[in-house]
Amino acid sequence: MKKSRSVKKAVSTRRGSGKSRLAILVMALAAVALVFASLTAGTSVSAQAAQGKAKKFKATRAFVVDKQSGEVRMPTQAEVDEIVQNLSALGQKPSEGLVQQTAANGAVSLDLDGGFGGIVLASPKGDGTFETRCVFTLEEGAAFLGLVEDDSVQ
């Protein structure tokens, strides 16, 4: 006697749109980058002061999403200063004091001590999505966000 086979019908599942998933991913990456930046922000002020290279920047376009209204607005000068401090700290490329080790097989390794890492930035676009970019220096980050050096401040 032959046993009958049951045929399972395909169940269609409703999935979120690709744009909404991408937006959530971008916001999560931006949040992680900002948390990391805020943890290291204290070192950038002293590093800039020690180097005598404290630059002032001003915003040329809106890129801050207001927490209460959800509207894109121009950043305040305090927000610009914080962004510059974070980009300066995270974009450091230390060359002195890096530890080099030679393995038994002749391979050489260099501990970068947290430097030379990329910084993921996100900027809102007019259609509600975000443009992202990985930058490695203050200058690259400032150009992406529309920040220019403020020559009026001496």
PEUR-V440210 format. One record per backbone hydrogen bond with DSSP energy under -0.5 kcal/mol. CO is the residue of the C=O (numbers start at 1). NH is the residue of the N-H. If there is no record, write none. Layout:
co=CO nh=NH
co=CO nh=NH
//
This chain:
co=6 nh=8
co=10 nh=12
co=13 nh=15
co=17 nh=21
co=18 nh=22
co=19 nh=23
co=20 nh=24
co=21 nh=25
co=22 nh=26
co=23 nh=27
co=24 nh=28
co=25 nh=29
co=26 nh=30
co=27 nh=31
co=28 nh=32
co=29 nh=33
co=30 nh=34
co=31 nh=35
co=32 nh=36
co=33 nh=37
co=34 nh=38
co=35 nh=39
co=36 nh=40
co=37 nh=41
co=40 nh=43
co=40 nh=44
co=41 nh=44
co=41 nh=45
co=42 nh=46
co=43 nh=47
co=44 nh=48
co=45 nh=49
co=46 nh=50
co=47 nh=51
co=48 nh=52
co=48 nh=53
co=53 nh=55
co=56 nh=150
co=58 nh=148
co=64 nh=66
co=64 nh=73
co=66 nh=70
co=71 nh=66
co=73 nh=63
co=73 nh=64
co=76 nh=80
co=77 nh=81
co=78 nh=82
co=79 nh=83
co=80 nh=84
co=81 nh=85
co=82 nh=86
co=83 nh=87
co=84 nh=88
co=85 nh=89
co=86 nh=90
co=87 nh=91
co=89 nh=92
co=92 nh=116
co=98 nh=100
co=99 nh=111
co=101 nh=103
co=101 nh=109
co=103 nh=106
co=107 nh=103
co=109 nh=101
co=110 nh=112
co=111 nh=99
co=112 nh=115
co=119 nh=121
co=119 nh=135
co=121 nh=133
co=123 nh=131
co=125 nh=128
co=129 nh=125
co=131 nh=123
co=133 nh=121
co=133 nh=135
co=135 nh=119
co=137 nh=141
co=138 nh=142
co=139 nh=143
co=140 nh=144
co=141 nh=145
co=142 nh=146
co=142 nh=147
co=146 nh=60
co=148 nh=58
co=149 nh=151
co=150 nh=153
co=152 nh=154
//
